[in-house]
């Protein structure tokens, strides 16, 4: 399950993400869910304010600095990876 914390600084983040509006630029389509029970895999995110509860800490940045490009979508069916990526499977489990 992807429990995501937005880090205050780039130094404490595990993944740098760029939020894009164009699906053509995205690597991963994400749907935000309202509770932990609905969060699944890499693409259904529960955003938490408690970093100890998170499986990944992200930092929003520009396209040029990002490890992955994220586009938010409105329903579960659209969420998922659009292309192979080295971070596939990493949002749903804690970083080592």
ABEGO torsion letter per residue (X at the ends): XBBBBBBABAAABABBBBBBABAAABABBBBBBABAAABBEAABBBBBABAAABABBBBBBBAAABABBBBBBABAAABEBABBBAABGAAABBBX
